[in-house]
Amino acid sequence: MNYRHAFHAGNYADALKHALFVRLLRALQQKEKGLVVVDTHAGRGSYDLSLASEGDSRARTPEWPDGIGRLWDRTDLPPEVEDYVALVRGFDRSRGNLSDRPRFYPGSPALGRLLARPQDRLELWERHPAECAALRAAFEGAPRVSIHEADGYGAARACLPPREKRALVLIDPPFEAADEWAQVTACLSAGLVRLPSATFAVWYPLTGRARVDALVAFLESARAPAFAAEVIAEPGAARMRGCGVAVVNPPWKFEAQARAVASYLAGVFEPERGASSSVRWIVPE
Ligand SMILES: C[S@@+](CC[C@H](N)C(=O)[O-])C[C@H]1O[C@@H](n2cnc3c(N)ncnc32)[C@H](O)[C@@H]1O
């Protein structure tokens, strides 16, 4: 449990994940009926980017300048990305940042809270005690939010099916442990059994060790409609060359939105290094 999201907050991987998360939630909210957002790996809720290089024994280079930093002043944002950037800007300002650089960055719990309607609920799972304590402090007194300091892979069993019978489940692990890919598919499998219509978004890294093939094979066997949106930001990188989000049971025509997000982000992040994007169906609608 060494992972601290603060170092990575607002990087290009967060931008892909959060832009898609925002659009997914908006799409599901087209229906009046309430839903539950289950965040299996919630983190601390939001991040102070001015501290992004601190937190353990060695100094690090903050990653947000190559993520949200590259989007901050763009004037050509497509609506699918503008929505996310506007939410981040609003959050940043509401926390008191008056500078022209981003400082306060909302994680998935804060974005979920910004968008939740009175009929929606958040179920936030975070196993790291310090991260979970920060999450609790940030959400103190917030209505319709449950916080669990526990293994988020248990969230599908514990939270599904919800009384609303509608759910968006974000699975966003650190991918530190060797069995993480197997845990992700086990969690998806449990969730699909309990609420076959739930929408799942799984973030994953593209590294030499990544087991995307195992995730894809599982999704093919699960037979629920699913696609993967990927951004290769640094084709030659020795560690993470890119990342993806697999969306299971996407809202109708959501793939076009994912395509717009992924292709715009690839164009903005690393065009000089040959960045690219793709959206491919694993199980067609
Ligand atoms: C990538 S970060 C989450 C970021 C967050 N979803 C967001 O978008 O703002 C992964 C988080 O998972 C936590 N974590 C690691 N293993 C976990 C587990 N088994 N269950 C729940 N949380 C876990 C880490 O402490 C870390 O805060």
The ligand as an SDF file (V2000), in Angstrom:
LIG
                    3D

 27 29  0  0  0  0  0  0  0  0999 V2000
   -5.7020    5.6150   -8.5130 C   0  0  0  0  0  0  0  0  0  0  0  0
   -6.0510    5.9910   -6.8450 S   0  0  0  0  0  0  0  0  0  0  0  0
   -7.7500    6.4300   -6.8770 C   0  0  0  0  0  0  0  0  0  0  0  0
   -8.0460    7.7510   -7.4650 C   0  0  0  0  0  0  0  0  0  0  0  0
   -9.4990    8.1390   -7.4600 C   0  0  0  0  0  0  0  0  0  0  0  0
  -10.3560    7.0610   -7.9940 N   0  0  0  0  0  0  0  0  0  0  0  0
   -9.7190    9.3760   -8.2730 C   0  0  0  0  0  0  0  0  0  0  0  0
   -9.9940    9.2480   -9.4760 O   0  0  0  0  0  0  0  0  0  0  0  0
   -9.6170   10.4720   -7.7230 O   0  0  0  0  0  0  0  0  0  0  0  0
   -6.1310    4.3980   -6.1070 C   0  0  0  0  0  0  0  0  0  0  0  0
   -6.5190    4.4130   -4.6380 C   0  0  0  0  0  0  0  0  0  0  0  0
   -6.8240    3.0760   -4.2370 O   0  0  0  0  0  0  0  0  0  0  0  0
   -6.4150    2.8930   -2.8970 C   0  0  0  0  0  0  0  0  0  0  0  0
   -6.3720    1.4290   -2.7060 N   0  0  0  0  0  0  0  0  0  0  0  0
   -5.3740    0.5600   -2.9800 C   0  0  0  0  0  0  0  0  0  0  0  0
   -5.8020   -0.7050   -2.8060 N   0  0  0  0  0  0  0  0  0  0  0  0
   -7.1120   -0.6320   -2.4280 C   0  0  0  0  0  0  0  0  0  0  0  0
   -8.1190   -1.5940   -2.1510 C   0  0  0  0  0  0  0  0  0  0  0  0
   -7.8690   -2.9130   -2.2220 N   0  0  0  0  0  0  0  0  0  0  0  0
   -9.3560   -1.1510   -1.8440 N   0  0  0  0  0  0  0  0  0  0  0  0
   -9.6330    0.1760   -1.7780 C   0  0  0  0  0  0  0  0  0  0  0  0
   -8.7150    1.1240   -2.0290 N   0  0  0  0  0  0  0  0  0  0  0  0
   -7.4780    0.7310   -2.3580 C   0  0  0  0  0  0  0  0  0  0  0  0
   -5.1080    3.6510   -2.8070 C   0  0  0  0  0  0  0  0  0  0  0  0
   -4.8270    3.9960   -1.4620 O   0  0  0  0  0  0  0  0  0  0  0  0
   -5.4150    4.8670   -3.6840 C   0  0  0  0  0  0  0  0  0  0  0  0
   -5.9060    5.9280   -2.9090 O   0  0  0  0  0  0  0  0  0  0  0  0
  1  2  1  0
  2  3  1  0
  2 10  1  0
  3  4  1  0
  4  5  1  0
  5  6  1  0
  5  7  1  0
  7  8  2  0
  7  9  1  0
 10 11  1  0
 11 12  1  0
 11 26  1  0
 12 13  1  0
 13 14  1  0
 13 24  1  0
 14 15  1  0
 14 23  1  0
 15 16  2  0
 16 17  1  0
 17 18  1  0
 17 23  2  0
 18 19  1  0
 18 20  2  0
 20 21  1  0
 21 22  2  0
 22 23  1  0
 24 25  1  0
 24 26  1  0
 26 27  1  0
M  CHG  2   2   1   9  -1
M  END
$$$$
